[in-house]
Amino acid sequence: MTRLSLAGIAAAIVAASGAAFFTGFGLRPQPIVSPLASAARAADGGAPIYFQDPDGKPFYSLTPKRTADGRDYRAVPAGAEVSFDELEQPADMKTAHTKSDRKIKYYRNPMGLPDTSPVPKKDSMGMDYIPVYEGDDSDDGLVNLSLGKIQRTGVKSEPATLRRIRMPVRAPGTIQLDERRISVIAMRAESYVQKVADVTTSSRVAKGQALMEIYSPAVSSAAAEYLATITSKTTAGIEPYGRGSRQRLVNLDVPEPAIAEMEKSRVVPITVQWSSPRDGIVLQRNAIEGMRAQPGDVLFRIADISQVWAIVDVAERDLGSIQVGQLVTVRARSYPGREFKGAIGVIYPQVNKETRTARVRIELTNADLALLPDMYLDAEIDTGNAAPVLSVAESAVLDTGSRQAVLVDKGQGRFEPREVKLGRRGDGYVEIRDGLAEGDAIVTSANFLIDAESNLKAALKGFTEAGNAQGADPTADRTMGGKP
């Protein structure tokens, strides 16, 4: 088929599709010159039969047209060579290829089969073998693709940049009381409860608030001894005297305000007022008016919940990523959308052999007392590096299992496979510890198609070299298996 007939057929196809488009939308079609008439005029004067994007992109028009930036479309005459490779390449590359007299090394099978020929030929379907020029199969490690193929496959690139890789570890848990903020009020001698304040379980109390009045013979005896010592004319001015008697009151757990009141009034009280040792909530009340309390009996149990613990179960596989001091975000299931901030205080040195988890203690500030003991929660531990590291998108990494690589975009359809060493992963990115520099353009989309193209070219080159070796050695076997 001649160039003229090819151009005429191309123009006819474009014209037919354009007419169908205008008719389908009820628009008046633009006047179009007949392809055959254009071809005839092209033979005489070289009139254009269609117009193409000036950058060689696959955009065409039957009438003169301009790009978005005001440049005219390039006129294509009827005698122009029509080929798919030409449509895919920009104008400057086509001109360079036309002007350069590169030598054809061989012809390869158009279907990608491992079959080459030193002279032009056709395959069994009548398709021409594709010429391979010097430099097209250069062994520089780069993969070369036409810009049209890059556009069709959706290749996207983005630079390797420094960013902080976050690797959140999520674990469930419950709220527990801070063991250091729990106090009990227990009698250390036989006592009798004379009166109990209007305080019940779960009541909030303040430090120094009266809880009950106690009569204890042991306390009264110690108080009388102490007052006799500090009021005696003989020992009143001597500092060491009276210290032992006061210490006896302290050992009986008499509240400090009660001792101070004795020192001020110089009177032995019949009953002693017991007060709360801290701010908190009453977890347990066992005191009943008129009851007899034996030594060791717990009458009140009070806990300060302004600071609580979150005890979470972290999977064994994540233990290597966490450490004391890491920040934690806690979300209580009772308060959707609300977050509480804390830090890891303790990693318990034991793994549950049944659940394969380890307990981690997180210290939380509970200023508004919203977090209550045994409340369910979900913790997210931030295990990422504090400093930013060089990273790329996870989709950019080609992982074979034993090796990891990325494709570096060199521009003009050239891509360089480069082996890299990976680090931590998180938020859709992976750390690059070796192999790249900041700012390198990395392919993040359609990289598997480029990798497949590279493997195909490598296979074709291997078959070509094997064929050349067999051609040089007439005694070599003509089959891949080495058998005649």
Secondary structure, DSSP 8 states (H G I E B T S, - for coil): --HHHHHHHHHHHHHHHHHHHHHHTT--------HHHHHHHHHHT--EEEEE-TT--S-EESS--B-TTS-B-EEEETTS---HHHHHS-HHHHHHHHHS---EEEEE-TT--S-EESS--B-TTS-B-EEEETTTT--SS-EE--HHHHHHHT-EEEE-EEE----EEEEEEEEEE-GGGEEEEE-SS-EEEEEE-S--TT-EE-TT-EEEEEE-HHHHHHHHHHHHHHH-TTTTT-TTTTHHHHHHHHHTT--HHHHHHHHHH----SSEEEE-SSSEEEEEE---TT-EE-TT-EEEEEE--SEEEEEEEEEGGGGGG--TT-EEEEEETTSTT--EEEEEEEEEEEEETTTTEEEEEEEEE-TT----TT-EEEEEEE-S-SS-EEEEEGGG-EE-SS-EEEEEEEETTEEEEEE-EEEEEETTEEEEEES--TT-EEEEESHHHHHHHHHHHHHHHHHHHHHHHHHH-TTS-SSTTS--
